[in-house]
Amino acid sequence: MRNRRFILDRERFTLGRSSQADIPIEDNLASRIHSSILYVNFDRGAEIPDCRIFDERSTNGTFVNGSRVDSEGAWLSDRDRIEIGNCVLGYYIRDEEEIRLDRRIEGDGDTIA
């Protein structure tokens, strides 16, 4: 899985090796359903996304920025690094394309309504 994007467009997503996982992880160190992400404020689209990741009793654990996710889960912040087995995922609220667009708009002094 290289350079793939997954848009969090609903309240809950599962990550894992199973074909039933919403975000497939092609790694033998990943459990079938390894982790899940809860989009807490999904119903409030105008707000910055508030997401929490949970380890689903996986064998090898889920890590965010090098720290193991405990039973309470972990809040995700822009540009966090999620590790599941040998797979590394990035959590981005805004991608590079959106940031470039913002910079261009700021540089032009124009706004988009």
N, CA, C and O atoms as a printed pandas DataFrame, in Angstrom:
     atom_number atom_name residue_name chain_id  residue_number  x_coord  y_coord  z_coord
0              1         N          MET        A               1    0.864   -1.168    0.000
1              2        CA          MET        A               1    0.000    0.000    0.000
2              3         C          MET        A               1    0.910    1.230    0.000
3              4         O          MET        A               1    1.446    1.607    1.042
4              5         N          ARG        A               2    1.079    1.836   -1.136
5              6        CA          ARG        A               2    1.935    3.012   -1.253
6              7         C          ARG        A               2    1.117    4.206   -1.724
7              8         O          ARG        A               2    0.343    4.121   -2.677
8              9         N          ASN        A               3    1.311    5.315   -1.031
9             10        CA          ASN        A               3    0.703    6.582   -1.425
10            11         C          ASN        A               3   -0.795    6.480   -1.708
11            12         O          ASN        A               3   -1.294    7.057   -2.674
12            13         N          ARG        A               4   -1.482    5.764   -0.884
13            14        CA          ARG        A               4   -2.936    5.689   -1.020
14            15         C          ARG        A               4   -3.567    6.643   -0.035
15            16         O          ARG        A               4   -3.041    6.859    1.057
16            17         N          ARG        A               5   -4.685    7.210   -0.415
17            18        CA          ARG        A               5   -5.430    8.128    0.437
18            19         C          ARG        A               5   -6.750    7.516    0.820
19            20         O          ARG        A               5   -7.422    6.869    0.017
20            21         N          PHE        A               6   -7.102    7.734    2.058
21            22        CA          PHE        A               6   -8.406    7.325    2.544
22            23         C          PHE        A               6   -9.029    8.535    3.203
23            24         O          PHE        A               6   -8.462    9.105    4.135
24            25         N          ILE        A               7  -10.180    8.922    2.728
25            26        CA          ILE        A               7  -10.901   10.068    3.279
26            27         C          ILE        A               7  -11.827    9.554    4.375
27            28         O          ILE        A               7  -12.601    8.624    4.148
28            29         N          LEU        A               8  -11.754   10.146    5.544
29            30        CA          LEU        A               8  -12.637    9.748    6.639
30            31         C          LEU        A               8  -13.979   10.441    6.426
31            32         O          LEU        A               8  -14.187   11.580    6.845
32            33         N          ASP        A               9  -14.879    9.722    5.763
33            34        CA          ASP        A               9  -16.155   10.322    5.381
34            35         C          ASP        A               9  -17.350    9.690    6.095
35            36         O          ASP        A               9  -18.492    9.787    5.646
36            37         N          ARG        A              10  -17.056    9.055    7.199
37            38        CA          ARG        A              10  -18.124    8.546    8.073
38            39         C          ARG        A              10  -17.586    8.462    9.499
39            40         O          ARG        A              10  -16.430    8.799    9.751
40            41         N          GLU        A              11  -18.408    8.023   10.409
41            42        CA          GLU        A              11  -18.066    8.118   11.826
42            43         C          GLU        A              11  -17.011    7.123   12.303
43            44         O          GLU        A              11  -16.222    7.462   13.184
44            45         N          ARG        A              12  -16.969    5.922   11.759
45            46        CA          ARG        A              12  -16.021    4.913   12.232
46            47         C          ARG        A              12  -15.398    4.157   11.068
47            48         O          ARG        A              12  -16.063    3.832   10.085
48            49         N          PHE        A              13  -14.097    3.883   11.205
49            50        CA          PHE        A              13  -13.337    3.117   10.227
50            51         C          PHE        A              13  -12.538    2.045   10.939
51            52         O          PHE        A              13  -12.061    2.253   12.055
52            53         N          THR        A              14  -12.392    0.894   10.294
53            54        CA          THR        A              14  -11.523   -0.150   10.824
54            55         C          THR        A              14  -10.286   -0.261    9.939
55            56         O          THR        A              14  -10.340   -0.023    8.733
56            57         N          LEU        A              15   -9.174   -0.629   10.566
57            58        CA          LEU        A              15   -7.914   -0.831    9.866
58            59         C          LEU        A              15   -7.436   -2.231   10.189
59            60         O          LEU        A              15   -7.492   -2.653   11.345
60            61         N          GLY        A              16   -6.962   -2.963    9.180
61            62        CA          GLY        A              16   -6.455   -4.297    9.452
62            63         C          GLY        A              16   -6.231   -5.113    8.204
63            64         O          GLY        A              16   -6.423   -4.651    7.079
64            65         N          ARG        A              17   -5.818   -6.337    8.440
65            66        CA          ARG        A              17   -5.445   -7.250    7.367
66            67         C          ARG        A              17   -6.648   -7.883    6.682
67            68         O          ARG        A              17   -6.525   -8.384    5.564
68            69         N          SER        A              18   -7.800   -7.871    7.327
69            70        CA          SER        A              18   -9.001   -8.490    6.774
70            71         C          SER        A              18   -9.496   -7.746    5.537
71            72         O          SER        A              18   -9.352   -6.529    5.422
72            73         N          SER        A              19  -10.080   -8.507    4.620
73            74        CA          SER        A              19  -10.700   -7.860    3.463
74            75         C          SER        A              19  -11.932   -7.063    3.894
75            76         O          SER        A              19  -12.430   -6.237    3.129
76            77         N          GLN        A              20  -12.420   -7.302    5.097
77            78        CA          GLN        A              20  -13.564   -6.569    5.643
78            79         C          GLN        A              20  -13.158   -5.222    6.256
79            80         O          GLN        A              20  -14.025   -4.401    6.554
80            81         N          ALA        A              21  -11.869   -4.984    6.445
81            82        CA          ALA        A              21  -11.406   -3.723    7.034
82            83         C          ALA        A              21  -11.648   -2.581    6.050
83            84         O          ALA        A              21  -11.485   -2.744    4.841
84            85         N          ASP        A              22  -12.035   -1.431    6.580
85            86        CA          ASP        A              22  -12.262   -0.258    5.733
86            87         C          ASP        A              22  -10.962    0.247    5.119
87            88         O          ASP        A              22  -10.932    0.691    3.971
88            89         N          ILE        A              23   -9.894    0.172    5.900
89            90        CA          ILE        A              23   -8.569    0.558    5.419
90            91         C          ILE        A              23   -7.689   -0.684    5.518
91            92         O          ILE        A              23   -7.268   -1.060    6.612
92            93         N          PRO        A              24   -7.408   -1.327    4.372
93            94        CA          PRO        A              24   -6.652   -2.578    4.395
94            95         C          PRO        A              24   -5.167   -2.347    4.667
95            96         O          PRO        A              24   -4.550   -1.429    4.126
96            97         N          ILE        A              25   -4.617   -3.207    5.519
97            98        CA          ILE        A              25   -3.189   -3.163    5.846
98            99         C          ILE        A              25   -2.591   -4.473    5.349
99           100         O          ILE        A              25   -2.910   -5.543    5.868
100          101         N          GLU        A              26   -1.735   -4.389    4.357
101          102        CA          GLU        A              26   -1.128   -5.588    3.768
102          103         C          GLU        A              26    0.176   -5.883    4.492
103          104         O          GLU        A              26    1.265   -5.599    3.993
104          105         N          ASP        A              27    0.040   -6.465    5.689
105          106        CA          ASP        A              27    1.203   -6.742    6.524
106          107         C          ASP        A              27    0.831   -7.895    7.458
107          108         O          ASP        A              27   -0.186   -7.834    8.150
108          109         N          ASN        A              28    1.650   -8.936    7.475
109          110        CA          ASN        A              28    1.370  -10.093    8.328
110          111         C          ASN        A              28    1.443   -9.758    9.814
111          112         O          ASN        A              28    0.944  -10.529   10.634
112          113         N          LEU        A              29    2.040   -8.648   10.180
113          114        CA          LEU        A              29    2.093   -8.242   11.584
114          115         C          LEU        A              29    0.813   -7.535   12.026
115          116         O          LEU        A              29    0.629   -7.261   13.212
116          117         N          ALA        A              30   -0.057   -7.245   11.086
117          118        CA          ALA        A              30   -1.334   -6.606   11.405
118          119         C          ALA        A              30   -2.375   -7.680   11.707
119          120         O          ALA        A              30   -2.418   -8.721   11.052
120          121         N          SER        A              31   -3.205   -7.414   12.698
121          122        CA          SER        A              31   -4.330   -8.304   13.001
122          123         C          SER        A              31   -5.415   -8.089   11.961
123          124         O          SER        A              31   -5.409   -7.096   11.234
124          125         N          ARG        A              32   -6.351   -9.036   11.898
125          126        CA          ARG        A              32   -7.418   -8.912   10.898
126          127         C          ARG        A              32   -8.165   -7.583   11.070
127          128         O          ARG        A              32   -8.309   -6.829   10.107
128          129         N          ILE        A              33   -8.633   -7.295   12.266
129          130        CA          ILE        A              33   -9.152   -5.960   12.584
130          131         C          ILE        A              33   -8.241   -5.445   13.686
131          132         O          ILE        A              33   -8.400   -5.797   14.855
132          133         N          HIS        A              34   -7.310   -4.629   13.311
133          134        CA          HIS        A              34   -6.207   -4.204   14.171
134          135         C          HIS        A              34   -6.563   -2.964   14.990
135          136         O          HIS        A              34   -6.323   -2.917   16.197
136          137         N          SER        A              35   -7.130   -1.971   14.330
137          138        CA          SER        A              35   -7.425   -0.688   14.964
138          139         C          SER        A              35   -8.716   -0.129   14.396
139          140         O          SER        A              35   -9.242   -0.613   13.393
140          141         N          SER        A              36   -9.205    0.893   15.058
141          142        CA          SER        A              36  -10.348    1.622   14.512
142          143         C          SER        A              36  -10.153    3.109   14.780
143          144         O          SER        A              36   -9.494    3.503   15.742
144          145         N          ILE        A              37  -10.728    3.910   13.926
145          146        CA          ILE        A              37  -10.693    5.364   14.092
146          147         C          ILE        A              37  -12.132    5.839   14.234
147          148         O          ILE        A              37  -12.997    5.518   13.419
148          149         N          LEU        A              38  -12.364    6.603   15.280
149          150        CA          LEU        A              38  -13.672    7.192   15.531
150          151         C          LEU        A              38  -13.581    8.684   15.221
151          152         O          LEU        A              38  -12.770    9.399   15.811
152          153         N          TYR        A              39  -14.408    9.144   14.304
153          154        CA          TYR        A              39  -14.486   10.560   13.927
154          155         C          TYR        A              39  -15.557   11.153   14.837
155          156         O          TYR        A              39  -16.745   11.126   14.516
156          157         N          VAL        A              40  -15.124   11.686   15.969
157          158        CA          VAL        A              40  -16.011   12.076   17.059
158          159         C          VAL        A              40  -17.028   13.137   16.644
159          160         O          VAL        A              40  -18.206   13.030   16.984
160          161         N          ASN        A              41  -16.591   14.141   15.924
161          162        CA          ASN        A              41  -17.496   15.236   15.553
162          163         C          ASN        A              41  -17.887   15.176   14.073
163          164         O          ASN        A              41  -18.033   16.212   13.424
164          165         N          PHE        A              42  -18.053   13.980   13.553
165          166        CA          PHE        A              42  -18.396   13.786   12.152
166          167         C          PHE        A              42  -19.651   14.566   11.755
167          168         O          PHE        A              42  -19.731   15.089   10.644
168          169         N          ASP        A              43  -20.608   14.642   12.641
169          170        CA          ASP        A              43  -21.874   15.307   12.336
170          171         C          ASP        A              43  -21.769   16.832   12.357
171          172         O          ASP        A              43  -22.745   17.525   12.071
172          173         N          ARG        A              44  -20.593   17.355   12.694
173          174        CA          ARG        A              44  -20.394   18.805   12.720
174          175         C          ARG        A              44  -19.295   19.156   11.711
175          176         O          ARG        A              44  -18.175   19.506   12.083
176          177         N          GLY        A              45  -19.644   19.053   10.433
177          178        CA          GLY        A              45  -18.697   19.195    9.337
178          179         C          GLY        A              45  -17.935   20.501    9.273
179          180         O          GLY        A              45  -16.866   20.543    8.665
180          181         N          ALA        A              46  -18.437   21.568    9.873
181          182        CA          ALA        A              46  -17.747   22.854    9.822
182          183         C          ALA        A              46  -16.573   22.912   10.800
183          184         O          ALA        A              46  -15.740   23.814   10.708
184          185         N          GLU        A              47  -16.498   21.965   11.729
185          186        CA          GLU        A              47  -15.427   21.948   12.726
186          187         C          GLU        A              47  -14.210   21.192   12.203
187          188         O          GLU        A              47  -14.319   20.361   11.301
188          189         N          ILE        A              48  -13.062   21.489   12.775
189          190        CA          ILE        A              48  -11.856   20.716   12.477
190          191         C          ILE        A              48  -12.092   19.288   12.971
191          192         O          ILE        A              48  -12.584   19.106   14.085
192          193         N          PRO        A              49  -11.756   18.275   12.177
193          194        CA          PRO        A              49  -12.007   16.900   12.590
194          195         C          PRO        A              49  -11.352   16.553   13.930
195          196         O          PRO        A              49  -10.189   16.873   14.176
196          197         N          ASP        A              50  -12.121   15.901   14.773
197          198        CA          ASP        A              50  -11.668   15.405   16.067
198          199         C          ASP        A              50  -11.728   13.892   15.993
199          200         O          ASP        A              50  -12.811   13.314   16.085
200          201         N          CYS        A              51  -10.582   13.237   15.828
201          202        CA          CYS        A              51  -10.556   11.789   15.644
202          203         C          CYS        A              51   -9.734   11.116   16.725
203          204         O          CYS        A              51   -8.746   11.663   17.215
204          205         N          ARG        A              52  -10.163    9.922   17.082
205          206        CA          ARG        A              52   -9.503    9.126   18.111
206          207         C          ARG        A              52   -9.262    7.731   17.539
207          208         O          ARG        A              52  -10.145    7.150   16.910
208          209         N          ILE        A              53   -8.061    7.201   17.760
209          210        CA          ILE        A              53   -7.727    5.860   17.269
210          211         C          ILE        A              53   -7.715    4.898   18.453
211          212         O          ILE        A              53   -7.266    5.240   19.547
212          213         N          PHE        A              54   -8.213    3.698   18.212
213          214        CA          PHE        A              54   -8.266    2.660   19.234
214          215         C          PHE        A              54   -7.590    1.402   18.720
215          216         O          PHE        A              54   -7.726    1.056   17.547
216          217         N          ASP        A              55   -6.866    0.719   19.587
217          218        CA          ASP        A              55   -6.323   -0.586   19.259
218          219         C          ASP        A              55   -7.421   -1.605   19.556
219          220         O          ASP        A              55   -8.018   -1.574   20.632
220          221         N          GLU        A              56   -7.685   -2.487   18.630
221          222        CA          GLU        A              56   -8.762   -3.463   18.783
222          223         C          GLU        A              56   -8.218   -4.814   19.259
223          224         O          GLU        A              56   -8.458   -5.854   18.645
224          225         N          ARG        A              57   -7.481   -4.765   20.365
225          226        CA          ARG        A              57   -6.879   -5.973   20.972
226          227         C          ARG        A              57   -5.961   -6.690   19.991
227          228         O          ARG        A              57   -5.949   -7.918   19.918
228          229         N          SER        A              58   -5.202   -5.917   19.247
229          230        CA          SER        A              58   -4.289   -6.512   18.267
230          231         C          SER        A              58   -3.141   -7.223   18.978
231          232         O          SER        A              58   -2.858   -6.962   20.147
232          233         N          THR        A              59   -2.500   -8.106   18.264
233          234        CA          THR        A              59   -1.370   -8.853   18.809
234          235         C          THR        A              59   -0.152   -7.955   18.991
235          236         O          THR        A              59    0.542   -8.056   20.002
236          237         N          ASN        A              60    0.117   -7.076   18.021
237          238        CA          ASN        A              60    1.365   -6.306   18.022
238          239         C          ASN        A              60    1.207   -4.838   18.378
239          240         O          ASN        A              60    2.195   -4.105   18.386
240          241         N          GLY        A              61    0.009   -4.394   18.670
241          242        CA          GLY        A              61   -0.198   -3.020   19.109
242          243         C          GLY        A              61   -0.297   -2.019   17.974
243          244         O          GLY        A              61    0.102   -2.273   16.837
244          245         N          THR        A              62   -0.842   -0.878   18.331
245          246        CA          THR        A              62   -0.966    0.273   17.441
246          247         C          THR        A              62   -0.171    1.401   18.082
247          248         O          THR        A              62   -0.234    1.595   19.297
248          249         N          PHE        A              63    0.576    2.146   17.272
249          250        CA          PHE        A              63    1.432    3.207   17.798
250          251         C          PHE        A              63    1.136    4.520   17.082
251          252         O          PHE        A              63    0.929    4.550   15.869
252          253         N          VAL        A              64    1.121    5.603   17.854
253          254        CA          VAL        A              64    0.977    6.938   17.297
254          255         C          VAL        A              64    2.203    7.733   17.735
255          256         O          VAL        A              64    2.440    7.922   18.927
256          257         N          ASN        A              65    2.968    8.189   16.764
257          258        CA          ASN        A              65    4.208    8.933   17.022
258          259         C          ASN        A              65    5.127    8.179   17.981
259          260         O          ASN        A              65    5.771    8.781   18.841
260          261         N          GLY        A              66    5.180    6.861   17.826
261          262        CA          GLY        A              66    6.074    6.032   18.625
262          263         C          GLY        A              66    5.516    5.570   19.960
263          264         O          GLY        A              66    6.140    4.744   20.625
264          265         N          SER        A              67    4.363    6.076   20.373
265          266        CA          SER        A              67    3.769    5.687   21.656
266          267         C          SER        A              67    2.643    4.684   21.419
267          268         O          SER        A              67    1.799    4.857   20.540
268          269         N          ARG        A              68    2.660    3.638   22.227
269          270        CA          ARG        A              68    1.632    2.601   22.094
270          271         C          ARG        A              68    0.272    3.155   22.513
271          272         O          ARG        A              68    0.158    3.841   23.529
272          273         N          VAL        A              69   -0.751    2.853   21.725
273          274        CA          VAL        A              69   -2.118    3.265   22.026
274          275         C          VAL        A              69   -2.656    2.328   23.103
275          276         O          VAL        A              69   -2.666    1.110   22.922
276          277         N          ASP        A              70   -3.102    2.895   24.222
277          278        CA          ASP        A              70   -3.631    2.066   25.302
278          279         C          ASP        A              70   -5.130    1.837   25.131
279          280         O          ASP        A              70   -5.702    2.201   24.103
280          281         N          SER        A              71   -5.760    1.241   26.126
281          282        CA          SER        A              71   -7.173    0.886   26.015
282          283         C          SER        A              71   -8.094    2.098   25.921
283          284         O          SER        A              71   -9.243    1.967   25.498
284          285         N          GLU        A              72   -7.610    3.264   26.307
285          286        CA          GLU        A              72   -8.405    4.494   26.209
286          287         C          GLU        A              72   -8.348    5.114   24.819
287          288         O          GLU        A              72   -9.117    6.027   24.516
288          289         N          GLY        A              73   -7.452    4.631   23.981
289          290        CA          GLY        A              73   -7.282    5.208   22.653
290          291         C          GLY        A              73   -6.372    6.419   22.710
291          292         O          GLY        A              73   -5.831    6.756   23.763
292          293         N          ALA        A              74   -6.207    7.067   21.572
293          294        CA          ALA        A              74   -5.353    8.252   21.476
294          295         C          ALA        A              74   -5.982    9.245   20.513
295          296         O          ALA        A              74   -6.455    8.871   19.440
296          297         N          TRP        A              75   -5.983   10.516   20.905
297          298        CA          TRP        A              75   -6.465   11.567   20.008
298          299         C          TRP        A              75   -5.464   11.753   18.887
299          300         O          TRP        A              75   -4.256   11.679   19.115
300          301         N          LEU        A              76   -5.946   11.992   17.691
301          302        CA          LEU        A              76   -5.074   12.217   16.539
302          303         C          LEU        A              76   -4.985   13.703   16.241
303          304         O          LEU        A              76   -5.972   14.435   16.309
304          305         N          SER        A              77   -3.776   14.126   15.909
305          306        CA          SER        A              77   -3.517   15.508   15.515
306          307         C          SER        A              77   -2.962   15.521   14.100
307          308         O          SER        A              77   -2.437   14.520   13.614
308          309         N          ASP        A              78   -3.087   16.674   13.446
309          310        CA          ASP        A              78   -2.583   16.822   12.089
310          311         C          ASP        A              78   -1.134   16.359   11.998
311          312         O          ASP        A              78   -0.292   16.753   12.805
312          313         N          ARG        A              79   -0.857   15.523   11.012
313          314        CA          ARG        A              79    0.464   15.001   10.687
314          315         C          ARG        A              79    0.990   13.946   11.663
315          316         O          ARG        A              79    2.195   13.696   11.714
316          317         N          ASP        A              80    0.097   13.330   12.432
317          318        CA          ASP        A              80    0.511   12.221   13.291
318          319         C          ASP        A              80    0.922   11.040   12.437
319          320         O          ASP        A              80    0.451   10.863   11.314
320          321         N          ARG        A              81    1.812   10.236   12.996
321          322        CA          ARG        A              81    2.324    9.035   12.345
322          323         C          ARG        A              81    1.724    7.827   13.061
323          324         O          ARG        A              81    1.929    7.645   14.261
324          325         N          ILE        A              82    0.982    7.005   12.320
325          326        CA          ILE        A              82    0.342    5.815   12.865
326          327         C          ILE        A              82    1.114    4.600   12.354
327          328         O          ILE        A              82    1.345    4.455   11.153
328          329         N          GLU        A              83    1.510    3.726   13.291
329          330        CA          GLU        A              83    2.260    2.527   12.916
330          331         C          GLU        A              83    1.465    1.284   13.288
331          332         O          GLU        A              83    1.042    1.111   14.430
332          333         N          ILE        A              84    1.277    0.434   12.304
333          334        CA          ILE        A              84    0.617   -0.857   12.476
334          335         C          ILE        A              84    1.522   -1.877   11.811
335          336         O          ILE        A              84    1.637   -1.897   10.586
336          337         N          GLY        A              85    2.161   -2.718   12.599
337          338        CA          GLY        A              85    3.159   -3.638   12.055
338          339         C          GLY        A              85    4.255   -2.836   11.380
339          340         O          GLY        A              85    4.808   -1.909   11.971
340          341         N          ASN        A              86    4.570   -3.194   10.138
341          342        CA          ASN        A              86    5.577   -2.461    9.364
342          343         C          ASN        A              86    4.969   -1.346    8.528
343          344         O          ASN        A              86    5.680   -0.666    7.788
344          345         N          CYS        A              87    3.670   -1.154    8.639
345          346        CA          CYS        A              87    2.961   -0.146    7.849
346          347         C          CYS        A              87    2.927    1.180    8.609
347          348         O          CYS        A              87    2.618    1.220    9.800
348          349         N          VAL        A              88    3.244    2.244    7.914
349          350        CA          VAL        A              88    3.201    3.586    8.502
350          351         C          VAL        A              88    2.172    4.404    7.735
351          352         O          VAL        A              88    2.218    4.501    6.509
352          353         N          LEU        A              89    1.248    4.988    8.479
353          354        CA          LEU        A              89    0.217    5.829    7.882
354          355         C          LEU        A              89    0.345    7.231    8.457
355          356         O          LEU        A              89    0.764    7.413    9.600
356          357         N          GLY        A              90   -0.015    8.200    7.663
357          358        CA          GLY        A              90   -0.042    9.581    8.145
358          359         C          GLY        A              90   -1.483   10.034    8.299
359          360         O          GLY        A              90   -2.352    9.701    7.494
360          361         N          TYR        A              91   -1.711   10.798    9.350
361          362        CA          TYR        A              91   -3.042   11.371    9.566
362          363         C          TYR        A              91   -2.934   12.858    9.244
363          364         O          TYR        A              91   -2.223   13.596    9.926
364          365         N          TYR        A              92   -3.634   13.291    8.215
365          366        CA          TYR        A              92   -3.565   14.676    7.769
366          367         C          TYR        A              92   -4.959   15.287    7.757
367          368         O          TYR        A              92   -5.887   14.741    7.159
368          369         N          ILE        A              93   -5.090   16.415    8.418
369          370        CA          ILE        A              93   -6.350   17.143    8.358
370          371         C          ILE        A              93   -6.426   17.879    7.027
371          372         O          ILE        A              93   -7.479   17.927    6.392
372          373         N          ARG        A              94   -5.319   18.440    6.619
373          374        CA          ARG        A              94   -5.219   19.098    5.308
374          375         C          ARG        A              94   -4.020   18.518    4.599
375          376         O          ARG        A              94   -2.966   18.331    5.206
376          377         N          ASP        A              95   -4.171   18.229    3.311
377          378        CA          ASP        A              95   -3.047   17.681    2.568
378          379         C          ASP        A              95   -2.231   18.796    1.922
379          380         O          ASP        A              95   -2.598   19.968    2.001
380          381         N          GLU        A              96   -1.140   18.433    1.293
381          382        CA          GLU        A              96   -0.223   19.409    0.689
382          383         C          GLU        A              96   -0.910   20.265   -0.373
383          384         O          GLU        A              96   -0.616   21.454   -0.496
384          385         N          GLU        A              97   -1.815   19.674   -1.133
385          386        CA          GLU        A              97   -2.521   20.426   -2.170
386          387         C          GLU        A              97   -3.359   21.552   -1.555
387          388         O          GLU        A              97   -3.369   22.671   -2.068
388          389         N          GLU        A              98   -4.050   21.259   -0.471
389          390        CA          GLU        A              98   -4.850   22.285    0.206
390          391         C          GLU        A              98   -3.971   23.386    0.798
391          392         O          GLU        A              98   -4.328   24.563    0.749
392          393         N          ILE        A              99   -2.846   23.009    1.346
393          394        CA          ILE        A              99   -1.928   23.996    1.923
394          395         C          ILE        A              99   -1.368   24.897    0.824
395          396         O          ILE        A              99   -1.283   26.111    1.009
396          397         N          ARG        A             100   -0.981   24.314   -0.326
397          398        CA          ARG        A             100   -0.472   25.127   -1.444
398          399         C          ARG        A             100   -1.540   26.102   -1.928
399          400         O          ARG        A             100   -1.235   27.259   -2.218
400          401         N          LEU        A             101   -2.783   25.648   -2.018
401          402        CA          LEU        A             101   -3.872   26.519   -2.442
402          403         C          LEU        A             101   -4.028   27.683   -1.464
403          404         O          LEU        A             101   -4.174   28.830   -1.886
404          405         N          ASP        A             102   -4.000   27.400   -0.174
405          406        CA          ASP        A             102   -4.097   28.466    0.830
406          407         C          ASP        A             102   -2.965   29.474    0.684
407          408         O          ASP        A             102   -3.194   30.682    0.758
408          409         N          ARG        A             103   -1.750   28.987    0.476
409          410        CA          ARG        A             103   -0.590   29.886    0.332
410          411         C          ARG        A             103   -0.741   30.755   -0.911
411          412         O          ARG        A             103   -0.423   31.944   -0.890
412          413         N          ARG        A             104   -1.230   30.151   -1.999
413          414        CA          ARG        A             104   -1.422   30.910   -3.239
414          415         C          ARG        A             104   -2.469   31.995   -3.047
415          416         O          ARG        A             104   -2.291   33.127   -3.497
416          417         N          ILE        A             105   -3.555   31.647   -2.382
417          418        CA          ILE        A             105   -4.617   32.620   -2.130
418          419         C          ILE        A             105   -4.106   33.747   -1.246
419          420         O          ILE        A             105   -4.382   34.918   -1.509
420          421         N          GLU        A             106   -3.355   33.398   -0.192
421          422        CA          GLU        A             106   -2.799   34.421    0.697
422          423         C          GLU        A             106   -1.830   35.339   -0.052
423          424         O          GLU        A             106   -1.793   36.547    0.181
424          425         N          GLY        A             107   -1.043   34.739   -0.960
425          426        CA          GLY        A             107   -0.077   35.526   -1.718
426          427         C          GLY        A             107   -0.739   36.468   -2.698
427          428         O          GLY        A             107   -0.220   37.556   -2.952
428          429         N          ASP        A             108   -1.880   36.075   -3.258
429          430        CA          ASP        A             108   -2.600   36.913   -4.210
430          431         C          ASP        A             108   -3.431   37.992   -3.520
431          432         O          ASP        A             108   -3.822   38.988   -4.130
432          433         N          GLY        A             109   -3.685   37.769   -2.251
433          434        CA          GLY        A             109   -4.547   38.715   -1.529
434          435         C          GLY        A             109   -6.022   38.506   -1.827
435          436         O          GLY        A             109   -6.864   39.277   -1.367
436          437         N          ASP        A             110   -6.343   37.467   -2.594
437          438        CA          ASP        A             110   -7.728   37.163   -2.926
438          439         C          ASP        A             110   -8.287   36.194   -1.901
439          440         O          ASP        A             110   -7.546   35.497   -1.207
440          441         N          THR        A             111   -9.561   36.165   -1.826
441          442        CA          THR        A             111  -10.227   35.166   -0.977
442          443         C          THR        A             111  -11.257   34.434   -1.803
443          444         O          THR        A             111  -11.752   34.944   -2.808
444          445         N          ILE        A             112  -11.563   33.254   -1.372
445          446        CA          ILE        A             112  -12.604   32.477   -2.032
446          447         C          ILE        A             112  -13.788   32.474   -1.097
447          448         O          ILE        A             112  -13.668   32.102    0.070
448          449         N          ALA        A             113  -14.937   32.888   -1.609
449          450        CA          ALA        A             113  -16.147   32.947   -0.780
450          451         C          ALA        A             113  -16.947   31.685   -0.930
451          452         O          ALA        A             113  -18.002   31.546   -0.310
